[in-house]
């Protein structure tokens, strides 16, 4: 408390204490003046303390506190008016001072109601108002009976003044008391001072009014000093006003019990009023009517109050039930997969850690099966994700029926499931479960609208403690084993080995190196010529196939077989393919500046590029920037790409044909060869795979197959290119069968761009035959 406030508090208490002593000492002539002075000084000090406290704590406490200082200000104004009335000898009732005196109670009541409004719901606020009104009405009925039994009925205006004093102050005192149980407050000093000040002031006015009805109030009595003490109590409470809620369970239970019995206290006061009428034998009709009316009103308000609180309690119970249900639902969603209802990764890892701890304590073993569906992407691509989700749900139900009660089946995401097998007796038990799961998943699944699909599964198995002793490593090892199973083929399971970990780390390093290679421009293009010519004519170069190579920072040249599969898996093949198209078209335009030979350019198209929205726009942009005619560009597509993306690939290939770009089917005969596919898709060329060329002419069957493929191509009006020519005998045989376009190491190896123009200058050099059975590596 600041120095000025301490002086004010001590001084005001000292003045009122001195006045209390002087009332028993000074003569009767001085007492009226003494009463006016200590009333004025005490109430002025009380208002000043309330105002000072409000200003100092304005940023910390709500604005309802201002009503306390406003009420004391009105009371101080009323006291000044009373001093003026005393100076002029005005002793009537009511007087202007009475109006300002009376405003103290309503101001405090308004402030307390605003405090309740901040913390209570609307129904509970109405219940508090009804409780306060009932208690005030009960006290008012008692007061009226006491008034009417102790004094004759005065004028109506005087009676109104006599009633409104206790009405306002007792209402405020009742609200202050109700703050405690309804807001679950800790009883602090400011709250005690407030209730004490309002109650003391209310009692003082009741006693004063009774004496006023009976005659002139006695000057210098102890009652007059009580007005000053009550005002100071209100000032001190307003200066340090603050509310403190309690969280103690015992105190909360006690407050809830008090709330139940509050209406009973009003009825108890009404009963006391009736007893007073009976005991004192008050034979006044107005007193009896007052008691009956107040009792009936209290009963009505108590009933309404209980109905409101009962309704509020029902709403709270319903809200608590909904919150509990929501919490259970959110908890389930947090630990379970929303699609299948299986445990998710979070819950599975938690159970895995517990299972590992139990196995370590008891020396047991457990197995982790990592299950990945085969061909699931085909279902999403062909039927849509809606049917893919339905497939996952039905497969999850199948698996749930097979697992043991103490095993945990979870879905990690996508088409990946994991099964934790506890109490494992031997490794063959896990293998048997894995094979059962594969058989379950491979069974056809009936979907909506008559769709029947069949998928497979690849399963990786890791064993504790043989393969790992912690949760994350166990999952990672099972994942590695699953990828090994996929490499072997659909519908298989594999146990984890250390070699799988090494391979996984190599893949990670390769992925990181590939990402940097494109940014560092480490990729280069080599070009393998394509020659044309019949048996009685010299071969001439008519085109080239662009083949990508990776020249690392240390100068090592990495062949495509070592990095193209990884680029396919991690999605880098899309930006790499864009770079190949742009760089190859630019090189073709550069050759046009050096030679008159107008070569055709063949570029391999990856299956992943079919789903790249920028593919067609990128090809068109590359053609425009290089100035190359679309007819000189050919994109080669493998049969495997068509098998996986046939519907979408057909749309892309048709658009390329409409642009004027040629389309070739590469590696024909090694994939899912289909005559209907050759008829339906817009191919210009067909490239016979080297697998059918390698054993010509020593193997008659391969020669016959190649001849039949060329005959089929002529029927379909497709240009045939035989690739993989390694010997002169192969070339002569194919020429004899009518093939006119050739590609292979016997004719020319893939070579840097600067060596191609030399092949365009006739005559075409005769190249020596390479070593027997020498084969070129697979390229992209």
Buried (B, 14 or more C-beta within 10 A) or exposed (E): BEEEBEEBBEEBBEBBBEBBEBBEEBEEEBBEEBBBBBBBBBBBBBBBBBBBBBEBBEEEBEEBBBBBBBBBBBBBBBBBBBBEBBEEEEEEBBBBBBBBBBBBBBBBBBBBBBBBBEBBEEBBBBBBBBBBBBBBBBBBBBBBBBBBBEBEEBEEEBBEBBBBBBBBBBBBBBBBBBBBBBBBBEEBEBBEBBBBBBBBBBBBBBBBBBBBBEEEBEBBBEBBBBBBBBBBBBBBBBBBBEBEEBEEEEBBEBBEEBBEEBBEBBBEBBEBBBEBBEEEEBEEEEBBEBBBEBBEBBBEBBEBBBEBBEEBEEEBEEEEEEEEEEEEEEEEEEBBBEEBEBBBBEBBBBBBEEBBEEBEEEEBBBBBBBBBBBBBBBBBBEBEEEBBEBBBBBBBEBBEEBBEEEBBBBBBEEBBBBBBBBBBEEBEBBBEBBBEBBEBBBEEBEBEEEBEBEBBBBBBBBBBBEBBEEBEBBBBBBBBBBBBBBEEEBBBBBBBBEEBBEBBEEBEEBBEBBBEBBEEEBBBBBBBBBBBBEEEEEBBBBBBBBBBBBBEEEEEEBBBEEBBBBBBEBEBBBBBBBBBBBBBBBBBBEBBEEBEBBBBBBBBBBBBBBEBEEBBEBBBBBBEEBEBEBEBBBBBBBBBBBBBBBEEBBEBBEBBBEBEBBBBBBBBBBBEBBEEBBEEBEBBBBBBBBEBBBEBBEEEEBBEBBBEBBEBBEEEEBBBBBBBBBBEBBBEBBBEBBBBBBBBBBBBBBBEBEEBBEBBEEEBEEEEBBEEEEEBEEBB
